[in-house]
C-alpha cells in the first residue's frame, strides 16, 4: 500500500455504511516540489488546500456509524481526487484568488506522476473498500468555506449534494434535516452535486450504490468537540433515512 496516498480506518467494520473524505489534509509529499507548492502558509491553511474539519468529522462519523472510512493523504492542490482524470481542474493553477506556483508550469510528466503515486492508489483503495459488500452505502464528507473572496456569505449550515441520476437517499435526507428547526439546509448548495468522473460518479453512480454527499460549513466543525457533536447528530439521522428508504 502506498503509505502517502490514503488512510483507512476501521477496515474490519462490517456495516453497510462507508465514510469517505476526499479532501482530508493539506499535506504536500516531499517529492512534489520539495514538499512546498510555493504558497504562503496562510493559503495552505485555507479551504483551497483541503476541507477544514472534514477529516475529524469523517473519523467521528465513522465511529458513530461503526463504519469503515477512507481519507486521502495529500492536498487537493497536489491533485484533486474528487475530479475525473480528464477534468481541467484536476491540477489547479488558480483557486479562489490564489495562484499555485508549483502547478503553474506543471506538465504532463508531473501530472502523470501525481496520478500514479497518489490519485490512482487512493481510488483503487476506495474501490476495494466499497466492494467489501454488495450493498455498500457511501457517505462522502466535505466542508465549505463560509465565504469565497468577493462573494456573498453562505448562510447554509449543511448542504446535501446529489446527482439527478440518484437522489434516493439525498432527497429524504434533505427533508429530514429541514425538519430540524435550527438548520439551514442547502439542496445542491453551495455546489451542484454531480461532476462527471468525480468520486461519487466513479464509485457510487457507476456501480449503482446508494450515496450521500454531506457539506458542512467549516466554521461549524473547527474543533474536535464540534466534529464529534455533528457526527453524533448526523449518525442516527442517516441510519433512520436509510432504514426508511427500503434500499
SERO-4910 file (N, C-alpha, C, O; in steps of 0.05 Angstrom, whole numbers):
BEGIN
 pado doro    nc1    nc2    nc3   cac1   cac2   cac3    cc1    cc2    cc3    oc1    oc2    oc3
  Unk    A     17    -24      0      0      0      0     18     25      0     35     28     17
  Unk    A     13     43    -19     28     68    -18     21     84      7     -2     93     10
  Unk    A     40     88     25     33     99     51     26    129     50     16    140     69
  Unk    A     32    142     27     26    171     26      1    177     11     -4    201      6
  Unk    A    -15    158      3    -38    164    -13    -65    165      3    -83    180     -4
  Unk    A    -67    149     24    -92    148     38    -89    135     65    -68    122     71
  Unk    A   -109    138     82   -111    123    107   -138    109    108   -158    121     99
  Unk    A   -139     85    117   -164     71    122   -168     67    151   -150     58    165
  Unk    A   -192     73    161   -199     70    189   -221     49    191   -240     49    175
  Unk    A   -218     30    210   -239     11    215   -244     -8    191   -267    -13    185
  Unk    A   -223    -18    179   -226    -35    156   -242    -60    162   -254    -72    144
  Unk    A   -242    -69    188   -256    -93    196   -285    -88    204   -299   -107    211
  Unk    A   -294    -64    202   -322    -58    208   -340    -68    186   -332    -66    162
  Unk    A   -363    -79    192   -378    -94    172   -405    -82    164   -420    -94    148
  Unk    A   -412    -59    174   -438    -47    167   -438    -38    138   -418    -37    125
  Unk    A   -462    -31    128   -465    -22    100   -452      4     95   -441      9     73
  Unk    A   -452     22    115   -441     49    111   -411     48    105   -397     31    116
  Unk    A   -402     66     89   -374     71     84   -371    102     83   -384    115     67
  Unk    A   -353    113     99   -348    141    100   -323    148     84   -303    133     85
  Unk    A   -325    169     68   -302    177     52   -296    207     56   -314    223     62
  Unk    A   -271    214     53   -262    241     56   -240    247     35   -217    240     39
  Unk    A   -249    258     13   -230    263     -9   -210    285     -3   -187    284    -14
  Unk    A   -217    304     13   -200    328     18   -193    330     47   -198    350     60
  Unk    A   -180    309     57   -176    306     86   -153    322     97   -152    329    120
  Unk    A   -133    330     80   -109    341     90    -97    361     70   -103    361     47
  Unk    A    -80    378     81    -65    397     63    -36    388     59    -19    404     51
  Unk    A    -30    363     64     -3    353     62      7    352     33     -7    344     15
  Unk    A     32    361     29     45    361      3     69    341      6     87    347     22
  Unk    A     69    319     -8     91    300     -6    118    313    -13    119    331    -29
  Unk    A    139    303     -1    166    314     -5    174    314    -35    188    331    -44
  Unk    A    165    293    -49    173    290    -77    158    309    -96    164    310   -120
  Unk    A    138    323    -86    124    343   -102    136    371    -95    130    382    -75
  Unk    A    153    381   -113    164    407   -110    178    411    -82    176    432    -70
  Unk    A    191    390    -73    204    392    -47    185    395    -24    193    404     -2
  Unk    A    160    387    -27    140    389     -6    129    417     -2    117    423     19
  Unk    A    132    434    -22    123    462    -20    112    471    -47    127    471    -67
  Unk    A     87    478    -47     74    487    -72     80    516    -78     71    527    -99
  Unk    A     95    529    -60    101    557    -65     80    577    -55     82    601    -60
  Unk    A     61    567    -40     40    584    -28     48    592      0     61    577     14
  Unk    A     39    615      9     42    623     37     28    603     55      8    590     48
  Unk    A     38    601     80     26    582     99     -4    589    103    -20    571    108
  Unk    A    -11    615    102    -39    622    106    -57    611     84    -79    603     90
  Unk    A    -46    610     60    -62    598     38    -65    567     41    -86    556     36
  Unk    A    -43    554     50    -44    526     54    -62    518     77    -70    495     80
  Unk    A    -69    537     94    -87    532    116   -116    539    109   -134    535    125
  Unk    A   -120    548     84   -147    555     75   -161    531     62   -149    510     58
  Unk    A   -186    535     56   -203    515     43   -192    507     16   -199    486      5
  Unk    A   -176    523      4   -166    517    -23   -147    492    -22   -145    478    -42
  Unk    A   -135    487      1   -116    465      3   -128    439     13   -119    417      7
  Unk    A   -150    442     29   -164    418     39   -191    427     51   -196    451     53
  Unk    A   -207    407     59   -233    413     72   -229    414    102   -227    393    115
  Unk    A   -228    438    113   -223    442    141   -244    427    158   -268    430    153
  Unk    A   -235    412    177   -253    398    195   -265    372    184   -277    357    199
  Unk    A   -261    367    158   -274    344    146   -262    317    156   -276    298    159
  Unk    A   -235    317    160   -223    292    169   -233    284    196   -240    261    201
  Unk    A   -233    303    215   -242    297    242   -271    289    242   -279    270    256
  Unk    A   -288    302    226   -316    295    224   -319    267    212   -336    251    221
  Unk    A   -303    261    192   -304    234    180   -297    212    200   -311    192    201
  Unk    A   -276    216    215   -268    196    235   -291    193    256   -298    171    264
  Unk    A   -302    215    265   -323    214    286   -348    202    275   -361    186    288
  Unk    A   -355    208    250   -379    197    238   -375    167    233   -394    151    237
  Unk    A   -352    159    224   -346    130    220   -349    115    247   -360     93    247
  Unk    A   -339    127    268   -342    115    294   -371    113    303   -380     92    314
  Unk    A   -386    134    298   -414    135    307   -431    115    291   -450    103    301
  Unk    A   -424    110    265   -438     91    249   -426     63    251   -438     44    240
  Unk    A   -403     60    264   -388     35    265   -381     26    237   -383      3    230
  Unk    A   -372     46    221   -367     41    192   -337     45    186   -323     60    201
  Unk    A   -328     33    165   -301     39    156   -300     67    142   -320     77    134
  Unk    A   -276     78    140   -272    104    127   -246    104    112   -227     91    120
  Unk    A   -246    118     90   -221    123     75   -217    153     73   -236    168     67
  Unk    A   -193    162     79   -186    191     78   -161    194     61   -142    179     63
  Unk    A   -162    213     43   -139    220     27   -116    229     45   -120    238     67
  Unk    A    -91    227     35    -68    237     50    -51    256     33    -26    255     34
  Unk    A    -64    272     17    -50    292      0    -69    315     -5    -93    311     -7
  Unk    A    -58    339     -8    -74    363    -12    -88    362    -39    -77    351    -59
  Unk    A   -111    373    -40   -126    375    -65   -111    392    -85   -115    390   -109
  Unk    A    -93    409    -76    -77    426    -94    -54    410   -107    -44    418   -128
  Unk    A    -46    387    -95    -27    370   -108    -40    356   -132    -30    357   -154
  Unk    A    -63    344   -127    -80    333   -147   -107    328   -134   -107    318   -111
  Unk    A   -129    334   -147   -155    332   -134   -168    305   -138   -176    299   -161
  Unk    A   -171    289   -118   -182    262   -121   -212    263   -127   -224    243   -136
  Unk    A   -225    286   -123   -253    288   -129   -258    301   -156   -278    316   -160
  Unk    A   -241    295   -175   -244    303   -203   -238    279   -221   -222    262   -213
  Unk    A   -249    279   -245   -242    259   -264   -214    264   -275   -204    286   -273
  Unk    A   -202    243   -285   -174    246   -295   -172    266   -318   -150    277   -323
  Unk    A   -194    270   -332   -193    289   -355   -205    316   -348   -208    333   -366
  Unk    A   -210    321   -323   -222    346   -314   -200    368   -314   -179    363   -303
  Unk    A   -206    391   -326   -185    412   -326   -178    423   -299   -157    436   -295
  Unk    A   -195    419   -279   -189    428   -251   -176    406   -235   -173    409   -210
  Unk    A   -168    384   -247   -154    363   -232   -129    373   -219   -123    366   -196
  Unk    A   -114    390   -233    -90    402   -223    -93    432   -225    -88    444   -246
  Unk    A   -100    444   -202   -108    472   -202    -84    491   -204    -64    487   -190
  Unk    A    -86    511   -221    -65    531   -223    -73    558   -210    -56    574   -202
  Unk    A    -99    562   -206   -111    586   -194   -136    577   -179   -153    564   -190
  Unk    A   -138    585   -153   -161    576   -137   -168    598   -118   -151    606   -101
  Unk    A   -192    608   -120   -203    629   -102   -183    651    -98   -178    660    -75
  Unk    A   -172    661   -120   -155    684   -119   -126    679   -115   -109    697   -115
  Unk    A   -118    654   -109    -90    647   -104    -78    631   -127    -89    611   -135
  Unk    A    -55    641   -137    -40    625   -157    -24    604   -143    -12    610   -122
  Unk    A    -24    580   -154     -8    558   -142     18    555   -158     18    543   -179
  Unk    A     40    567   -148     65    568   -164     75    541   -174     83    539   -197
  Unk    A     75    521   -157     86    495   -165     69    481   -187     78    463   -200
  Unk    A     44    490   -190     26    478   -210     26    495   -236     16    485   -257
  Unk    A     36    519   -235     32    538   -257     44    527   -283     32    530   -304
  Unk    A     67    514   -281     80    503   -305     83    473   -304     99    462   -319
  Unk    A     67    460   -287     69    431   -285     59    419   -312     37    425   -321
  Unk    A     75    401   -323     69    389   -349     57    361   -346     49    353   -324
  Unk    A     56    347   -368     43    321   -369     58    300   -352     46    283   -340
  Unk    A     85    302   -352    100    283   -337     94    286   -307     90    266   -293
  Unk    A     93    311   -297     86    316   -269     58    307   -263     53    295   -242
  Unk    A     40    313   -281     12    305   -277     10    274   -275     -4    264   -257
  Unk    A     23    260   -292     21    231   -292     34    219   -266     25    199   -255
  Unk    A     55    232   -257     69    223   -233     50    225   -209     48    207   -192
  Unk    A     36    247   -207     17    251   -185     -6    232   -187    -16    222   -167
  Unk    A    -16    227   -212    -37    208   -216    -28    180   -207    -43    167   -192
  Unk    A     -5    172   -215      5    145   -209     11    140   -180      7    119   -170
  Unk    A     21    161   -166     31    157   -139     10    165   -118     13    156    -95
  Unk    A    -10    180   -125    -29    190   -105    -58    184   -114    -72    169   -100
  Unk    A    -66    195   -135    -94    194   -144   -104    166   -149   -124    157   -137
  Unk    A    -89    151   -165    -98    124   -172    -97    104   -148   -115     89   -145
  Unk    A    -75    105   -132    -76     88   -108    -99     94    -89   -111     76    -78
  Unk    A   -106    120    -86   -129    127    -69   -154    115    -80   -170    103    -66
  Unk    A   -159    118   -106   -184    108   -118   -184     77   -119   -205     65   -117
  Unk    A   -161     65   -122   -160     35   -121   -168     26    -94   -183      6    -91
  Unk    A   -158     39    -73   -165     31    -45   -194     37    -39   -208     21    -26
  Unk    A   -204     59    -49   -232     67    -46   -250     45    -58   -269     36    -46
  Unk    A   -243     36    -83   -259     16    -96   -258    -11    -81   -279    -24    -79
  Unk    A   -235    -18    -70   -234    -43    -55   -251    -42    -30   -265    -61    -23
  Unk    A   -250    -19    -16   -265    -16      9   -295    -16      3   -311    -29     17
  Unk    A   -303     -2    -18   -331     -1    -26   -341    -29    -35   -364    -35    -31
  Unk    A   -323    -45    -46   -331    -71    -56   -331    -94    -35   -335   -117    -42
  Unk    A   -326    -87    -10   -325   -107     11   -353   -120     16   -355   -142     26
  Unk    A   -374   -105      8   -402   -115     10   -416   -109    -16   -408    -90    -31
  Unk    A   -436   -124    -23   -452   -118    -47   -471    -95    -43   -481    -84    -63
  Unk    A   -477    -88    -18   -497    -67    -13   -485    -43      2   -499    -30     17
  Unk    A   -460    -36     -4   -447    -13      9   -463     12      3   -473     17    -19
  Unk    A   -465     29     24   -476     56     21   -454     76     27   -442     75     49
  Unk    A   -449     94      9   -427    113     12   -437    140     23   -457    151     13
  Unk    A   -424    150     44   -429    177     54   -403    192     52   -384    186     66
  Unk    A   -402    212     34   -378    227     29   -380    253     45   -400    267     46
  Unk    A   -358    259     59   -357    282     77   -339    304     65   -316    299     58
  Unk    A   -350    328     63   -335    351     54   -342    375     72   -361    373     88
  Unk    A   -327    396     69   -334    421     83   -331    445     63   -316    443     44
  Unk    A   -345    466     69   -343    490     52   -338    515     69   -345    516     92
  Unk    A   -325    534     56   -318    559     70   -343    577     72   -359    577     54
  Unk    A   -345    592     94   -369    609     97   -371    630     75   -393    640     69
  Unk    A   -348    638     63   -349    659     42   -324    657     25   -302    658     35
  Unk    A   -329    656     -1   -307    658    -20   -299    688    -23   -316    705    -17
  Unk    A   -275    693    -32   -267    721    -36   -285    735    -55   -291    726    -77
  Unk    A   -294    759    -46   -311    776    -63   -337    763    -71   -349    770    -92
  Unk    A   -347    745    -55   -372    731    -60   -391    735    -36   -381    740    -14
  Unk    A   -417    731    -39   -435    733    -17   -430    712      4   -420    690     -2
  Unk    A   -437    718     29   -435    698     51   -453    675     45   -475    678     34
  Unk    A   -445    651     54   -461    627     50   -476    622     77   -463    618     97
  Unk    A   -502    622     76   -518    620    100   -524    592    109   -532    587    131
  Unk    A   -521    573     91   -527    545     98   -507    535    119   -484    541    118
  Unk    A   -518    519    137   -500    505    156   -491    478    144   -469    469    149
  Unk    A   -509    466    129   -503    440    118   -516    438     90   -538    448     85
  Unk    A   -501    427     72   -511    422     45   -510    393     39   -492    378     47
  Unk    A   -531    383     24   -531    356     15   -530    357    -16   -548    368    -29
  Unk    A   -509    346    -27   -505    346    -56   -514    319    -68   -510    298    -56
  Unk    A   -525    320    -91   -534    296   -104   -537    299   -134   -540    322   -144
  Unk    A   -535    277   -148   -538    277   -177   -567    270   -184   -581    256   -169
  Unk    A   -576    281   -207   -602    274   -217   -604    244   -223   -626    233   -226
  Unk    A   -581    231   -225   -580    202   -231   -588    185   -207   -596    162   -211
  Unk    A   -585    196   -183   -591    180   -159   -595    199   -135   -575    208   -123
  Unk    A   -620    205   -129   -627    221   -106   -642    205    -85   -657    216    -69
  Unk    A   -639    179    -86   -656    161    -69   -652    166    -39   -671    165    -24
  Unk    A   -628    173    -31   -623    179     -3   -622    209      2   -629    218     23
  Unk    A   -612    223    -18   -607    252    -13   -633    267     -8   -634    283     10
  Unk    A   -653    263    -24   -678    278    -21   -692    272      6   -700    291     19
  Unk    A   -694    247     14   -705    242     41   -688    253     63   -699    263     83
  Unk    A   -662    253     59   -644    265     80   -648    295     82   -650    306    104
  Unk    A   -650    308     59   -655    337     59   -681    343     74   -682    361     91
  Unk    A   -703    328     68   -728    333     81   -726    328    111   -737    343    127
  Unk    A   -711    308    118   -708    302    147   -692    324    161   -699    332    183
  Unk    A   -671    333    148   -655    355    161   -671    381    162   -668    396    181
  Unk    A   -687    386    142   -703    411    142   -724    411    164   -734    432    172
  Unk    A   -730    387    175   -749    385    197   -735    394    223   -749    398    243
  Unk    A   -709    396    224   -694    405    247   -696    436    248   -687    449    229
  Unk    A   -708    447    268   -715    475    268   -691    494    267   -694    516    258
  Unk    A   -668    484    275   -645    502    277   -626    500    253   -604    512    254
  Unk    A   -634    486    232   -616    482    210   -625    496    185   -648    497    178
  Unk    A   -605    508    171   -609    519    144   -596    500    125   -571    497    125
  Unk    A   -611    486    109   -602    463     93   -601    471     64   -620    482     53
  Unk    A   -578    465     51   -575    470     23   -581    445      6   -569    424     11
  Unk    A   -598    448    -13   -604    426    -33   -586    431    -57   -592    449    -73
  Unk    A   -565    415    -60   -545    421    -80   -533    449    -78   -528    463    -97
  Unk    A   -529    456    -53   -516    481    -46   -493    476    -25   -498    459     -8
  Unk    A   -471    489    -26   -464    511    -44   -454    503    -71   -444    520    -86
  Unk    A   -455    478    -78   -446    469   -105   -467    450   -117   -484    439   -102
  Unk    A   -466    447   -143   -482    426   -156   -470    399   -149   -446    396   -144
  Unk    A   -487    379   -149   -478    353   -137   -467    333   -156   -463    310   -149
  Unk    A   -461    340   -181   -451    320   -199   -430    331   -218   -436    349   -234
  Unk    A   -406    321   -216   -385    326   -236   -378    299   -248   -370    281   -234
  Unk    A   -380    297   -275   -372    272   -288   -344    264   -279   -325    279   -282
  Unk    A   -341    239   -270   -314    229   -262   -307    234   -234   -286    225   -225
  Unk    A   -324    249   -218   -317    253   -190   -320    228   -174   -328    207   -185
  Unk    A   -314    229   -149   -313    204   -133   -340    190   -131   -342    166   -134
  Unk    A   -361    206   -127   -388    194   -125   -396    182   -153   -407    160   -154
  Unk    A   -390    196   -174   -396    186   -201   -382    160   -205   -393    141   -216
  Unk    A   -357    159   -197   -340    136   -202   -347    111   -185   -348     89   -195
  Unk    A   -352    116   -159   -354     94   -140   -383     89   -131   -389     68   -120
  Unk    A   -401    107   -137   -429    103   -128   -448    103   -152   -463     83   -156
  Unk    A   -448    124   -168   -467    125   -191   -461    103   -211   -480     89   -220
  Unk    A   -436     99   -218   -429     78   -237   -438     51   -228   -451     37   -243
  Unk    A   -429     42   -204   -437     15   -195   -465     14   -184   -475     -8   -177
  Unk    A   -480     36   -181   -507     36   -172   -510     35   -141   -530     25   -131
  Unk    A   -489     45   -127   -490     45    -98   -506     69    -87   -502     91    -97
  Unk    A   -523     65    -68   -536     88    -54   -514    106    -42   -493     97    -33
  Unk    A   -520    132    -43   -499    151    -34   -510    177    -24   -532    185    -30
  Unk    A   -494    189     -7   -500    216      4   -474    232      4   -453    221     11
  Unk    A   -475    257     -3   -452    274     -1   -460    297     18   -478    313     12
  Unk    A   -445    299     40   -451    320     60   -430    342     59   -406    336     59
  Unk    A   -439    367     58   -421    390     60   -428    405     86   -451    414     89
  Unk    A   -409    407    105   -413    423    129   -398    449    126   -375    449    116
  Unk    A   -410    470    135   -395    496    136   -372    494    155   -376    486    178
  Unk    A   -348    501    146   -325    493    162   -321    507    188   -307    497    206
  Unk    A   -334    531    191   -332    544    217   -347    529    239   -343    534    263
  Unk    A   -365    511    231   -382    496    250   -368    471    259   -377    458    278
  Unk    A   -346    463    246   -332    438    253   -302    444    257   -285    428    249
  Unk    A   -297    467    269   -269    475    272   -255    461    295   -230    462    297
  Unk    A   -269    449    313   -257    436    336   -265    406    337   -285    398    325
  Unk    A   -250    391    352   -256    362    355   -283    359    368   -298    341    361
  Unk    A   -289    375    388   -315    373    401   -338    379    382   -358    365    383
  Unk    A   -335    398    365   -356    405    346   -359    382    325   -381    376    317
  Unk    A   -337    371    317   -338    349    298   -352    325    310   -369    312    296
  Unk    A   -346    319    334   -359    296    348   -389    302    351   -406    284    348
  Unk    A   -396    326    359   -424    333    362   -440    330    337   -462    319    337
  Unk    A   -429    340    315   -442    337    289   -444    308    281   -465    299    271
  Unk    A   -423    293    285   -424    264    278   -446    250    294   -461    234    283
  Unk    A   -448    256    320   -467    243    337   -496    252    330   -515    238    335
  Unk    A   -498    276    319   -524    285    310   -532    272    283   -555    265    279
  Unk    A   -513    270    265   -519    261    238   -523    230    237   -539    221    222
  Unk    A   -507    215    252   -508    186    250   -536    174    253   -544    158    236
  Unk    A   -551    181    274   -578    169    277   -597    179    255   -615    164    247
  Unk    A   -593    203    245   -610    213    223   -604    197    197   -622    189    183
  Unk    A   -578    193    192   -571    177    168   -582    149    170   -593    138    151
  Unk    A   -579    137    194   -590    110    198   -620    109    194   -630     90    182
  Unk    A   -634    129    205   -663    130    202   -671    132    172   -689    118    163
  Unk    A   -658    150    158   -665    154    130   -660    129    113   -676    122     96
  Unk    A   -637    116    119   -631     91    104   -652     70    110   -661     56     92
  Unk    A   -659     67    135   -678     46    143   -705     51    130   -718     32    121
  Unk    A   -714     76    128   -740     83    117   -740     82     86   -761     82     74
  Unk    A   -716     82     74   -714     84     45   -721     57     32   -730     57      9
  Unk    A   -718     35     46   -722      9     34   -700     -1     16   -703    -21      3
  Unk    A   -678     14     16   -656      7     -2   -639    -16     11   -620    -25     -1
***
